[in-house]
C-alpha cells in the first residue's frame, strides 16, 4: 500500500484525514515520524525493503528485472521467517507483480503457498468509471457504486476478506505465521466506494500549501507526473507538458479522492485488526503498518511519486508488539475494536510512543527479526552481491523497547531517483535501466535534505560522484516544505574534490553535509 506519512490521520498530526483504525493501532504502538523509502516508486522500493538492500545493490530502478537473476540471490524478509519455521502468506500487492518478482511474487522462495491476488483487480484500469452522462471511462477520479462494479466488489475489500480467512485458518495452528497484506489504495486510479467522498466535502478542500514549482528547482529534479496524464479525465484537461498546471478545481478533486482513498483503506485495516482480536491473536502478534513510498498532492507543482522530496519518500511506519509497545490486554479486553468512520464521532487516541529520529525502510527486516527473537542479521559489507543474507539497514528494536530521549541528529536516511537526462522528458518519471544517465542521490537528516544529481553508468549500475550535474540543499528548520533550494549559495569546491575518493555515495553525501553544516554554523545560519 502507499500512503503519504503526513496524511494518515491524527497519529501523524494531520487535521483533515480520517483514519481512526490506523490511529487506534498507533495509540498502542511505536510511531516513527521520520521514516523514508529508498526509492519513491513501487517495484524498486518493495524489493529494497523486503531484501533490506538498497537499489544499487538490487540493481532495480524500474520494473524490468528480477534481483535473484540480475543482482544476487538475496534472502527476503518472508523467506527468512519461512526458513525459521513460519508459515508465510501473501495477500494483495506485496512484491511488485511481473518481472520484478519473477511473475510469481517470489513464490516459492518467500511464501509457503501461492500468493493471493483479488479477482476484481483485473478491472482496475478498465473503463469502469461512470461519467455524468452514464458513459464508462478509465479515469483518475473513479468513485463508484460497488454494486455496479464487475464481480460486485473491489480489490481491497477482497484482500481484507482473504486476510481474515487466513487468520482464522492460523488461529488453531501450532506453527507461527507471517502474513503480509498489501492494500492497493490509495494508488491510482482512485476507484473507491463513492460514500467515502462524503467524508471530505469539496468546499472544505484546500490546495497544497506550496502549489508552484520552486524557482531554484533544477529541471532534473522535477517529475512530470506522466502516469496521471494517461487517465481519460486528465487527458480531457489538455494540460501542457511538463508543468501543466492542473486547474485548481481539479486539484481539489484529486486531493478529495486521495483522502477518501486513505479512509477507505483504513476501514480495511480496521477489519483485519479486529479479526486479530476476534481470533485471540492480538496478544501475541507483531503488527507493522507501512508503505512503499509517499505521493505528491500538488506540492512543488508535482503529482504522484518519482522524486526525492519528503512528500514522495516519507512513509508511515507503525510497529505494535504486545507487552512492549503497550501492556498485554486483560482477559476479554479488545485491543482493536473496529471503528466505523461514518459514525460521525472523531475518536481521540493517544499518539503511542513517538520516534522523531530519521529511519529507513531497509531497517524493517532487521527490526522484525530482532523483535521475533530470530537470529539477527549481519550488516552487509560494502559489496554484497554474493552474500545471500545480510542487511544494509539497522534494527530499530532498541527504539521500540526504550522511549527515545533525544533526537539523533546524526541519523540519516538515503534515497535515490534515476533520470534519463538533465532536461524533463516523457520518460523522466520512470526511465528504463538502459536509459538512465543521471542518478539523484539524496540524504535526509533531521536538519537537512541534500541531493546530488550525478552521472550514472547503467551497464555497471555505478555513479560517478565527480560528475555533478545539479544539487539541492534544503534547511528544514526554516523550510520544512523543501521549497527554497540554497545549494548554489555555498562554495562546494573544497568538498567536491574529495567526493570521488570516498568509498560510497552515502559516505560522500554525509561528508558533504557535515562540511556544509560547519559552514552554516560559522556563518550563524544554524
Secondary structure, DSSP 8 states (H G I E B T S, - for coil): ----GGGS-GGGT-SS---HHHHHHHHTSEEEEEEE-SSSSHHHHHHHHHHT--HHHHT-SSSS--HHHHT-----HHHHHHHTT-EEEEEESSS-SSGGGTTTTTTTTS-SS--B--GGGGGTTSS-EE-TTS-EE--SEEEE-GGGSGGGS-HHHHHHHHHHHHHHHHTT-SS-EEEEEE--TTSSSEEEEGGGGGGS-GGG----TT-S--TT--GGG----HHHHTSHHHHTT---TTT----HHHHHHHHHHHHHHHHHHHHHHHHHHHHHHHTT-GGG--EEE--S---EESGGG-EES-SSSHHHHEEEEEEE-BTTTB----TT--S-----GGGS--------EEE-S-EETTHHHHHHHHHTT-----B--S--TT-SS-BSS---HHHHHS---S--TT--EEEEEEES-SS--TTSSS--GGG--EEEEEEE-SSEEEEEEEEEETTTTEEEEEEEEEEEEEETTT-TT-----GGGS--HHHHHHHTTSSSHHHHHHHHHHHHHHHHHHTT--
